[in-house]
């Protein structure tokens, strides 16, 4: 072993004096010069720039209506690429399956019980708006834009919302009676129109000012009552024409008859008759629905290409999700509103171009909610989450380590007042789906074991169930409703 000899006493003495290798008087002069010289301040740390934020929200899109989720018929190459280069959440959910309440939850990060939006008339108060993600981002210098279906408040309230944005193309109601207006000679589809407006927004962006653009597509939601409710872009008419669309396993009369009477007599059944009542209707509906989703996919590709062209792609985070799910004939139903899986489960993808390659393409099983969108955007922007936000940031799930603790259940609530849409509230956890139907319908519970019965065909309230489960879930429902206020 090589040893380093210790210094001799004389050497140690010289080393202990400043400039010990020079005559003493020279060392004194040099030391004085060093002390007298002006101190140069350390350079200030370079601030970490805030990323651009692109929020893409579709309307009535099922959780499994993407190629990356396993739908081999549906062509969504651009959104699939987004998932491949980002992080996909297998268990994305909304807490209220209707657009007005869900969109308010996306904005505020709150349960409907707290934000109070349960119809298509009520608007957020000024104080509530001040704690939404668009208002908070604009307050720290983001250029904030909105395009498409706003969904919160009546037409007058939504019109006034324009002053809260730097770029506003928000629309009331369903953002158009038809997807293709008969007065438009160009026959431009609303999905493409929104894509054009997004390109217009990006033309005013630069690397110097971060932006947040929310695009709220009104596809693939039906144009209720129109001759062709799911009318696609003309460029997509030939898609899926030769395909046979498989019907869900629970799209049977027997499954329908398992529903409680007020569901069998609901608006969801009425709409089923016009969309799935015959095999021909079902095939036409499903093919057009798929075409609408593919049309959205094309706009996602246009947007990403424009971000690259403008030099914005490397610092633009993208979120893709939907405001609620959609029954494709399951249980003999159409649309959403109810606490079954098809209604509350949605696609959710986070893409951050700054992620290392090792973190891309992950699929996360954690329960992620529409309440989590606002806190996630705020964390990316470095803004503290307001105390009244009830969601949690999903950003940690995109990193190397998962959060130390995470939710294992959530509240599902639906209090929209409609004679043919029954109200409900319940608990959805990692295994169980438990909910109660509320007055004026008879109060009745339903309980499903999602591990053994993922299609929710066997209501355990009508037979044997594991001891203690029902009591625990009833207590948990009371706890969650109290916490959500």
N, C-alpha and C positions, 0 to 999 in steps of 0.2 A: 504494500500500500504506500502510495506517495504521501509524504507529510509535508506540510508547509511550515517552514521554520518560523518561530516567533520573532518579532522585531527585537533588536538589541535595545538596551535602555536608551542609548544615545539616539537611535533612530526613532524610538517612540517619542522622545522629547522633541525632535525636530517636527515630527508629524503632528504634534499637538499644537504647534504654533501656526497661525495663518501665514502662508507664503514662506514656510520655514526653509525653503531652498534658496531664498534670497537674503541679502543683508537685511538686518532688522529695520533700518530706516526706510528701505524701499518698500517693505511689506506694509509699514505704517501708511505711507503715501498711497499705495494701491488700495488698502482697506478704506482710507478716507474717501477716495474717488468713487469707490463702489457705493458707499453709504450716501454720498452727496448726489449721485446720479438720480434723475427723476425715475420713479417707479412706473414701469409700463403696466397698465391694467391688463389682466387676462382677457382674452377675447370672450365675448358673451357667447353662451351656448346657442347654437343654431336652433331656433324654434322648430318643433316638428310640425310641418304643415298639416292642416286638416284635410282629410280626403273629400273628394266629391262623392255625393250620395245619389244613387239612382234607384228609386223605389217603384217596382212594377207590381201592380195589384190587378188580378183578373176578377171576373164576376161569375160566381156559381161554377167554379172549376173544381172537379173532383180531385181527391188526393192521388188517384191512380191514372189520371189522364195525361201522362207524359211517358215518353219512351224510356227515360232513365229509371222510372219506377217499375218497369216491367211490361208496359203496354206495347206489344210488338207490332200492332197494327197502326198505331198513331205515330205520325211523322213529326217529331219535334227536335230536329238535330241541333238547333241553336240553344234551346233550353237544356238539352242533354249535355251539351258542351259546357254550359254554365255550371251544371252540377258536377261534371267531371273535373272542372278546374276550381271548384269551390267546395262547399260543405252542404250536404243535403240532410234534412231532418225527416226521418221516417215517420215520426209521430208529431206532425204539425196539426194544431187544432184551433178552432175558434171557440169562444166561450158563449156566444149567442149567435145561432145560425140564421141571421137575417141581416140584410146589408146595412140598414141605418145604424143599428146598435154595434155591429161588428166594425164598421168604418169609424165610428166614434171611438171604439176601443183601440183601433190602429193609431188614431191621432193622439189619444190621451194616455194610453197604457193602463187603462182602468176597466174594471168590470162595468157592465151596464148598470148594475145596482148603484154604482158610485157616480158615473157620469150622467145617468138619467135619460139617455136617448133611447126611447123604446117605441118611437113612431117616426113618421116621415115629415113631421111638422116642427117639432122642438129643435132649437138650435143650441149650440154651446154658448154659455155666457161669456162675456169679455174676460172674466177671471179664469174660466176654464180654458178659453182659447189661448191665454197667455202661457199656459203650461203644456201646450201641444208641441209636437216635435217641429212643425214648420215655424211656429212663433219663436221658439227657443233658438233654433238654428239661425233664423233671420236676425235675432238679437245679437248674435256674435259675428255677424258679417257675411253669412251665407247668402248667395243669390238663390232665392227660393221660387220654384215654379210648380204649378199644378195643371194637369191636363186630364180631362175626362169626367167620369161620374163622381161627383163629390159625395152625395148620399146622406149628408147630415143637414137637416133643416128643409124648409119649403123653398120654393123658387126664389122668393124675395130675399130670404136670408142668404141663400147661396150666391145670389147676385151681389150682395153687399160684401161677401167674402173676398172679392177681387182686390180690395185695398190692402189685404193682408199678405199679398204675394207680389213679387217682382215681375212675374210672368203668369198670367191667368188665362187658362182656357177651360176652366171648370164648367160643368153643365149640370143643371138640375134634373130631378127625376131619374129616368133610366138612361140619360145622356142621348136621347134620340128615340123617336117613335119607331123608326126603321133603321136597319143597318145601312141601307142604301136609299138615299132620298130620291123620290121619283122626279124631283125638280132638278136633280144634278145630271147634266148631260154626260159628264165624265164617268158616271156610275162608280164613284169612288166609295169604297167601303169605309165605315166609321173607324175600324181598326187601323186602316192605312192612313186615314185623316189624322188620327191621333199620333201615328208615327211621324207624319209630316210636321205636325206641330212640335213634336219633340226635337226634330232636326232644326226647326226654327229657334227653339230655345237654345240649343247647343251652339248655334251660330253666334250667339251673344255672349258665350262663355270664354274665359281665358284661364291660363295657368295661375294668374295672380289672385283670383277671387274664387273660393270654393263654392260649389253649387249643391243644392238638393232639389232634384226634380222628381215629383211623384206623378206617375202615369197610371190612371185608373181606367183600364179598358172596360168597356161594357159588354164585351164578349167573354165567354160564350153564353151569357144570360139570354134567355128567349126574349123576343119582342112580343110580349104577351098580346094575344088577340089578333096579330097580323096573319095574313094568309100564309106566309112562310116565316115562322117564328124564329128560326135559326139560320136565316139567309146568309150564306158565305160570300166571300169575295169571289168575283167572277173567275179569277185566276185559279181558284181551287175547286171549281165545279167538277172536274174530272177525277179528283182525288177520291179514293175509296169507293168509286162507283161500282166496281166489279167485286168488292169485298162483301162478305157476309159478316155482319156485326154480331158477335155473340151476346146473348142476353144474360143478365146476372142469374146466378143459381137460385136466388130468392124471388125472381120475377114470376111467381106462380100464384094461382088462385088460392092454393092451400096456405101459402105464406101471407097473402093478403087477409085471409080469414082469421089468422092468428092475431091481427091487430085489434086493439080495443075499439068499440063502436064509434067513438068520436074521432078517431083517426080514419076509420073506414069511410066516414061521412065527411071528411075534411076537404079543403081546397086542394090538397096534394093528390087526392084521388080524382077530383074533377079534372085536374090538369093531366093526370095520367091517361084519362080516356082520350084526350085529344092528341096525345103525343106517343102513347104506347098501347092504345086500346086494341090495335090490330098489329099483326106482324109487319105489314107494309108501313104503317105509321111508325112503329118502333125502328125499323131500318132507316127510314128517311130522317127521323129525329137524330139517331146516333151518328149517321154519316155526316149530317150538317154540323152537329156538335163537334165532331172530330175536325171538320174543315175549319170551323171557327178557331179552334185551338191551334191548328197549323198556321192560320193567318196571324195569330199573335206571335207565334214562333218566328215568322218571317220578319216582323217588326223588331223583335229582339235582336235578330241578326243585323238589321239595318242600323240600329242604335249602336251596337258594339263596333261595327265597321266605321261609323262616323266618329266615335270616340278615338279610334286608332288614327283616323285621318287628321283629326284636330290635335293630336298629341295629348289627349286627356285619358287614354285608356289605362295607363300604368298607375293612375292614382284615383280611379273611380270605382267605388264599391257598389255592388249591385245586389238588391234583394228582390226575390221573385216569390210571390205568394198569391192567395185568393181570399176573398171576403167570407166565403163559406163553401160548403160542399154542395152536392147535388145528387138526388136520387135518379138513377138511370133505369127506373122500373122496379128496383128492389122493394120487396114487401107490397108490390102493387101500387107504388107511389111515384110521384114526380116532384121536382123542386127540392125544398129543404125544410127548415123550421123546427124539426123534431130532434130529440137528443140521440138518435141512432148514429152509428159510425159514419155512414155515407153522407150525412148532413153536416157533421161538425168537423170532419177531417179534411185537411187542405194540403196542397203542396207547399213546401218551404225550402228555399235555396238561398244561401249566403255566398256571395263571391267577392273575395278580397284579393285583388291582383298582387298585393304585397305579401301574401302568404308564401312560405317556402313550399317547394314542390312536394316535400314529404307530407305536408298537411292537406294536400288537395285530393279531392275525390273521396273524402270521408263521408260515411253515412252514420248519423248520430241517432240513437234510439231515445234520447231524453224527451220528455214531454215539453214541447215548445208551443207557446200560445200567441194569438194575435196581440195580446197585451205586451208581448216582449218586443214588438217592433220598435216602438218609440224609445225605450231604454237602450236598445241596441244601437240605434242611430245616434243617440246622444253620446254614448260611450265612444263610438268611432270619432265623434267631433270633439271629444274631451270636455263635455258639458255634464255637470252633476245632475243626477236624476232628481226631479222634484219628489218631495215626500209622498205626495198623493198618487204617484204612479205605482201601480200594483204589479206590473210586469217586471221581469228581470232581463238584463242584457244577455244576449246569446253570444257575444263576442268571445268569452272564454272557451266556448265549445269549438271555436275555429283554431285554437292554439294547441300547444303541445300537451297541456294537461287539462283534464276536465275539472269543472268546479268541485270543491270539496263537498258541497251539499247541493241538492237540487230538489225541486218539487217532485212528489210522487203521486199527486192527484190535483184535480182542479174542479171548479164549479162550472156547471153548464146551466144556463138560465135563459128563458125565453118568455117574456111577459107582454109581447105585442098583442094588442087587443083586436081580435078579429073573430067574428062569429064562427068561422069555419077553419080557424087555425088555433088549436088548443095550446094553452100555456103549460109550461113545465119547468122543473128545475131538478138538478141532480148532481151526482158525483161521478167523475170518470177517473179511475186510478190505473195503475199498471196492469191490473187484472180484471177489475169489475166495472161494469156500467150499471149504475143504480139511479133511478129517477122517479119523480112523482108527477102525476098529472094534477093540475090545479083547478079550482073552481073557475067557471061555473060547471065544469065537467066533474063527475064524481071523482073524489080523491082516490087515486089508485097508484100503487107502486109497481115498477118493473125492475127486474134484476137479472143480469146476464153475466156469465162467466166467459170472458173474451178469450181465455186460453183454450177452453174446451169447446166453446161455441162462438167462434169469431163472426159468424153470419147472423148472430142474435136471433136464432130460431126457437130457443127454449127459454121461456121466461120462468126463472126459478121461483117466482112468487106463486106459481101454479103447481109446484111440486116440491120435491125434496131439495134442500139447500144446506150447505155446510153450516154447522152451528156457530152462532156469533157473528157471522158476516153481515147479515141484515141490520142487526143492532148497531154494529160498529159504523156502518155506512150511514145510517140515520143520524147518529151522533155527529159524524164528520160533516154531513150536509148542514146541520145546524151551525157548526163551527165555521164552515166556509161562507155561509150566507152572512153571518155576523161579521166576519173579517172583511167581506167585500163591500160593506156599506161605506 
